[in-house]
């Protein structure tokens, strides 16, 4: 079997210049991505009883309002987003709706329409498994941040590694999608960040998760990331994580509340259901079998020994012990989600490994930090 390759692009200059370069390089792909995502949003609305064009108009209105919040909260990120839209010749509002779809979808349904959860709202339709390892758990006595990124099966066609060398700000590598800002990655200061999706009923007009994570990539310290996430006007719920050379945390955030979990000497894990009691009480979905089994599998594998390496995490992310409910989610499972990429970050060594697609179907590569080497 031919392994999936991870395409990459290097961007430099001002935020607007980096965005224009990105957008122009993948104009056709970004246009198709926006169409695909907006079509998925319409299908999601149809399943929940919306039968007219007003649902599409109101969803884009929500995107426009959230984009305005982003513009004020992070002008540099907004400039890059608008540059990307200009380079790809798409509407910046449509692009924002597509790239932050999960958060905007929740804001639109649970805030704007006060829609109650339905039987369709379960975590089998989404994924991601995170494992954060302290020094005591690793063979080389280093901290590691890692995750799978699981979402729509069609997204695998758009997975991209983005290398940024901005005029002002740190060098970064992020794994994202063509047309998107940052999802998970690491910067030259050894700050690694990522996320798992969850859903709660307190969604609001605010910052979409990709926009928030893009700003965390500019941070110089773990505390700076913590403050960015906890103080941001978040639009939806996510579990955010951060690891540096010495320690790490995860923040299980609803749109308006958060619960911190500090790593210290213990590994941290998350999948796609809430762990905090309060967040559980406002969760808009049933904790499906997949998310609970994936969490247990990751915990068992990491606690089995304290000699973990990038290779043991590659093997964990390839696990199929629970069939269609496993950490490694495949297109043929027909679960509405697949593993679209995986990352493993070792901040102390500025070492970031990534693959496109499932862990055993993508070619794992190490993404180099050029400025640091020079």
Secondary structure in CASP SS format (residue, H / E / C, confidence):
PFRMAT SS
TARGET T0000
AUTHOR 0000-0000-0000
METHOD secondary structure of the structure
MODEL  1
X C 1.00
X C 1.00
X C 1.00
X E 1.00
X C 1.00
X C 1.00
X C 1.00
X E 1.00
X E 1.00
X E 1.00
X E 1.00
X E 1.00
X E 1.00
X C 1.00
X H 1.00
X H 1.00
X H 1.00
X H 1.00
X H 1.00
X H 1.00
X H 1.00
X H 1.00
X H 1.00
X H 1.00
X H 1.00
X C 1.00
X H 1.00
X H 1.00
X H 1.00
X H 1.00
X H 1.00
X H 1.00
X H 1.00
X H 1.00
X H 1.00
X H 1.00
X H 1.00
X H 1.00
X H 1.00
X H 1.00
X H 1.00
X H 1.00
X H 1.00
X H 1.00
X H 1.00
X H 1.00
X H 1.00
X C 1.00
X C 1.00
X C 1.00
X C 1.00
X C 1.00
X C 1.00
X H 1.00
X H 1.00
X H 1.00
X H 1.00
X H 1.00
X H 1.00
X H 1.00
X H 1.00
X H 1.00
X H 1.00
X H 1.00
X H 1.00
X H 1.00
X H 1.00
X H 1.00
X H 1.00
X H 1.00
X H 1.00
X H 1.00
X H 1.00
X C 1.00
X H 1.00
X H 1.00
X H 1.00
X H 1.00
X H 1.00
X H 1.00
X H 1.00
X H 1.00
X H 1.00
X H 1.00
X H 1.00
X H 1.00
X H 1.00
X H 1.00
X C 1.00
X C 1.00
X C 1.00
X H 1.00
X H 1.00
X H 1.00
X H 1.00
X H 1.00
X H 1.00
X H 1.00
X H 1.00
X C 1.00
X H 1.00
X H 1.00
X H 1.00
X H 1.00
X H 1.00
X H 1.00
X H 1.00
X H 1.00
X H 1.00
X H 1.00
X H 1.00
X H 1.00
X C 1.00
X C 1.00
X C 1.00
X C 1.00
X C 1.00
X C 1.00
X C 1.00
X C 1.00
X C 1.00
X E 1.00
X H 1.00
X H 1.00
X H 1.00
X C 1.00
X C 1.00
X C 1.00
X C 1.00
X E 1.00
X E 1.00
X E 1.00
X E 1.00
X C 1.00
X H 1.00
X H 1.00
X H 1.00
X E 1.00
X C 1.00
X C 1.00
X C 1.00
X C 1.00
X C 1.00
X E 1.00
X E 1.00
X E 1.00
X E 1.00
X E 1.00
X E 1.00
X E 1.00
X E 1.00
X C 1.00
X H 1.00
X H 1.00
X H 1.00
X H 1.00
X H 1.00
X H 1.00
X E 1.00
X E 1.00
X E 1.00
X E 1.00
X E 1.00
X E 1.00
X E 1.00
X E 1.00
X C 1.00
X C 1.00
X C 1.00
X C 1.00
X C 1.00
X E 1.00
X E 1.00
X E 1.00
X E 1.00
X E 1.00
X E 1.00
X C 1.00
X C 1.00
X C 1.00
X C 1.00
X C 1.00
X C 1.00
X E 1.00
X E 1.00
X E 1.00
X E 1.00
X C 1.00
X C 1.00
X C 1.00
X C 1.00
X E 1.00
X E 1.00
X E 1.00
X E 1.00
X E 1.00
X E 1.00
X C 1.00
X C 1.00
X E 1.00
X C 1.00
X C 1.00
X C 1.00
X C 1.00
X C 1.00
X C 1.00
X E 1.00
X C 1.00
X H 1.00
X H 1.00
X H 1.00
X H 1.00
X H 1.00
X H 1.00
X H 1.00
X H 1.00
X C 1.00
X C 1.00
X C 1.00
X C 1.00
X C 1.00
X H 1.00
X H 1.00
X H 1.00
X H 1.00
X H 1.00
X H 1.00
X H 1.00
X H 1.00
X H 1.00
X H 1.00
X C 1.00
X C 1.00
X E 1.00
X C 1.00
X C 1.00
X C 1.00
X E 1.00
X E 1.00
X E 1.00
X E 1.00
X E 1.00
X E 1.00
X C 1.00
X C 1.00
X C 1.00
X C 1.00
X E 1.00
X E 1.00
X E 1.00
X E 1.00
X E 1.00
X E 1.00
X C 1.00
X C 1.00
X C 1.00
X C 1.00
X E 1.00
X E 1.00
X E 1.00
X E 1.00
X E 1.00
X C 1.00
X C 1.00
X C 1.00
X C 1.00
X C 1.00
X E 1.00
X E 1.00
X E 1.00
X C 1.00
X C 1.00
X C 1.00
X C 1.00
X C 1.00
X C 1.00
X H 1.00
X H 1.00
X H 1.00
X H 1.00
X H 1.00
X C 1.00
X E 1.00
X C 1.00
X C 1.00
X E 1.00
X C 1.00
X C 1.00
X H 1.00
X H 1.00
X H 1.00
X H 1.00
X H 1.00
X H 1.00
X H 1.00
X H 1.00
X H 1.00
X H 1.00
X H 1.00
X H 1.00
X H 1.00
X H 1.00
X H 1.00
X C 1.00
X C 1.00
X C 1.00
X C 1.00
X E 1.00
X C 1.00
X H 1.00
X H 1.00
X H 1.00
X H 1.00
X H 1.00
X H 1.00
X H 1.00
X H 1.00
X C 1.00
X C 1.00
X C 1.00
X C 1.00
X C 1.00
X H 1.00
X H 1.00
X H 1.00
X C 1.00
X C 1.00
X C 1.00
X C 1.00
X C 1.00
X H 1.00
X H 1.00
X H 1.00
X C 1.00
X C 1.00
X C 1.00
X C 1.00
X E 1.00
X E 1.00
X E 1.00
X E 1.00
X E 1.00
X E 1.00
X E 1.00
X E 1.00
X E 1.00
X H 1.00
X H 1.00
X H 1.00
X C 1.00
X E 1.00
X E 1.00
X E 1.00
X E 1.00
X E 1.00
X E 1.00
X C 1.00
X C 1.00
X C 1.00
X C 1.00
X C 1.00
X E 1.00
X C 1.00
X C 1.00
X E 1.00
X E 1.00
X C 1.00
X C 1.00
X C 1.00
X H 1.00
X H 1.00
X H 1.00
X H 1.00
X C 1.00
END
